[in-house]
């Protein structure tokens, strides 16, 4: 294998030549003399103004020297990888020169955010630590700046590895905090099911964020630390911090109520993000939610393909079939109904709903409206009439923010009142109000209804565009260009990184290429197979060594597929799928 010095000599040789001469380096690997350090040039940009080149650094564990305790299980390993990626990201700013034309001198990594999830940017592998970087190969105009390139590849990259990937050069206390925090969060989440809980919010958590686009915690002078009411407090154990106490939200139907600006949506938004672990000092490190909780909202204008929304909507004036409902432009109520059924189809066991972004006529139908509009003239069965049977029949819980209607009081198992960002147990008071007001009536249906299975048709999922067999791009966190069509993911607020979106796009292509979507498998079966393959790592989805992917949930992958406007569906007749029975439970 050629050495780093061979690379330096080659870059000096091609100095001043046309930029395409860099292409000769594509796929090459160069190692240090002692074989402990390697630079891999996986992709070479065709132009200084094009997307940057892809470079991998590999540092042998004999040099990196990370003790066993830093990566002894998957929780600690992922915590370590995310922590090191943050360190590398900061160092990239130091080594990035941005001198020359186009992207010359750029050095960057797909840095993590506040959430700690598996990524391909930095990997702790069996034989080495591997960092995957974007690098702008230097140019003057459109001619190679070989000496500057040699400095970046042969001097800066080894120095970056030495500074950021050797345990002896790093703060051991911060590494310990990172790996232990991630391990403790996973331990808390693993105890939810056994304690019949949907979510746990540790006392002392800081839930408010600085803004809707800034996930940093609100400043300590402005934030109120979370404190559970005594009668809702539970204590869970962690391997590092020992006992942790906080609010436990049980399975069933929970309402979050309170006045405006008192923290109702803030609590629900924190629970929504609790499906992920968080970095230390984020304020939500020990707030955890069951992994299959899905945020539901109205989504006017989305396309719907063959979804059985009959548990909620029937007898439409145009006689449309709601057992296999399709539309190019769903209303608020039909979109919310479809979103719920699709979430159940992908295996959701908890629905998170905020009335502010829900369709009012889908959520409730008060007594006065019932008297004015006869039941046989109203095709919508509101969620309030189904929320109890959804739990009884399918063991799917609901957490709802309700600030403007007390109609849900009779069906709630727990009512949490938020007052100045602090929770109180108002269940007894809410039940007494419901008993005192005969106008609060719920005409519950005895059964929720079936959750039918659907099979996507492969011919309707086409990633081609023009002469390209695959033209798929994720242009932002909530947008995928898939072939000739766009997939709008703006309603999927549990996608928290553009790296996840890129991975979802890659998974859709993977499912097509591997014939996983074959016209006979149900969506649930497709998701199971992809999850199974992802156990081998995110590189399963790519043809190279991409450094810009992050793990995603099956629910967001299904949601992306369901929002492809060309999606064709056939319904699978297999009887009632019931999550409450052994036959209906998805294998986890």
Secondary structure, DSSP 8 states (H G I E B T S, - for coil): --BHHHHHHHHHHTTTSBGGGGGGGTT-EEE-TTSSEEEEEEE--SSTTSS-EEEEEEEEHHHH---GGGSSSHHHHHHHHHHHHHHHHHHHHHH----SSTTTT-EE-----SEE--BSSEEE-SSEEEEEEEE---EETTEE-HHHHHIIIIIIHHHHHHHHS-GGGS-HHHHHHHHHHHHHHHHHHHTTGGGTEEEEEETT----EEETTEEEE--TTT-------GGGEEEEEETTTEEEEEEEEESSEEEEEESTTSSHHHHHHHHHHTTSEE-TTSS-TTEEE-TTEEEE---TT--EEEE--TTTB---TT---GGGEEESS--HHHHHHHHHHHHHHTT--EEEEEGGGS-HHHH---HHHHHHS-GGG--B--GGGTHHHHHHHH--EEEEE-SS--TTGGG-SEEEEEETTEEEE-HHHHHHHHHH-TT------S------EEEE-GGG----BTTBS--EEEEETTEEEETTEEEE-TT-TT---HHHHHHHHHHHHHHHHTT-S-SSS-HHHHHHHHHHHHTT-GGGG-SS--SS-B---HHHHHHHHHT-TT--EEEE------TTSTTT----
